[in-house]
Amino acid sequence: MELNDKIRPDLKDFPPYSAHTSPDTLKEQFGLSVEEIIKLDANENPYGCPPRVVQALSKFKSYGVYPDASQLELRRRISDYIGVDPERIVIGAGSDQLIDLIIRLMIKPGDGIINLPPTFGMYSFYARLAGAKIIEIKRDANFQVNNAEIEASIEPETRLIFVANPNNPTGNLISKQGIKELLQTGLAVVVDEAYYEFSGQTVMDWIGQYDNLIVLRSFSKWAGLAGLRVGYGVFPATLADYMMRIKDPYSVNAAAQVAVIEALESKAYLLNQVRDIINERQRLFDQLKRIEGIEPYPSDANFILCDCSRHNAPLIVNELKNRGILVRWFDAPKLRQCIRISIGRPEQNDILVESIKEILGEVKPW
Ligand SMILES: Cc1ncc(COP(=O)(O)O)c(C=O)c1O
């Protein structure tokens, strides 16, 4: 029996998400652990997760029992952290899962979502999986969003717009006024604040004022929990209720729930690291700017996108990889001549900068 014939025809040429290098690949390719590699390709916290998390997980005894399906304690803790009613909070296995669920809840095949490339790849990934019509409104040369063009593109079946703020991989913010205008279109507007702790800009205070605003956040970036997969969304009350109905009950596992509670108990410790990373972002930006042919874009997140169009970006990425340093390259319009570098620890950033200088000394410009 040929099962290939039974696959949805519209998924036959579905492009896989090209993820950063996984820990297993690192082990195989380099014979090194994640700790030994200078891993600046996935915007993780370079200091890892807080010690309280490690201690609590080593003492945790209830791995044999299903976790709380409604994540009550976790929602209460997150509510204390962000100052929003727990009933509005929905927790997912990474904010990725919430992107998927929002699309499943609102989009039937043929309905439209507005995507603002270059941006985070999972919006179009899940939209395509849901059979959505993806309306792409490209950002300008400085990666700013064109609200007039967005408004003009809206059709009766358009439901949703995703805006990452700050945007990944470009690092820039859209103004609060810009978001207000998007909300005034009446579409559901998902403001993805995965990097909020690094930017300090939020529209969380508008929750309750707009019934078409959804805010997403993550514990992967600032809190060092990327491997445990926890993100949350803040929704209009009725939408939160629908989200909880369609969400699979146990996607936020027991270890993840323990870890988030301990990470929030370590808030001061983590926010200190965030401050260090923000300082390091400026120092790394200044150093990159001094390298001929490397043009870093200003960033409000924990990474810096660099234009390397006077050189060969994939070649730089490969040469860095050969030295055990991982950075990110995207095979996408406007990004092929760029590399994205996550902010590492100071000593890692120093090695990165010296390595780029060395590589550019060795490699002829294109
Ligand atoms: C803008 C943005 N949103 C969401 C995510 C996904 O985060 P999580 O690990 O919580 O699924 C990422 C991760 O890179 C991101 O850059």
The ligand as a Gaussian input file, in Angstrom:
#p B3LYP/6-31G(d) Opt

LIG

0 1
 C       10.044000      35.808000      18.125000
 C       10.029000      34.433000      18.724000
 N        8.881000      33.933000      19.180000
 C        8.816000      32.713000      19.721000
 C        9.941000      31.919000      19.821000
 C        9.780000      30.529000      20.359000
 O       10.091000      30.475000      21.686000
 P        9.802000      29.194000      22.551000
 O       11.120000      28.579000      22.851000
 O        9.092000      29.738000      23.772000
 O        8.924000      28.266000      21.759000
 C       11.161000      32.379000      19.363000
 C       12.359000      31.540000      19.428000
 O       13.339000      31.735000      18.778000
 C       11.205000      33.680000      18.796000
 O       12.343000      34.180000      18.307000

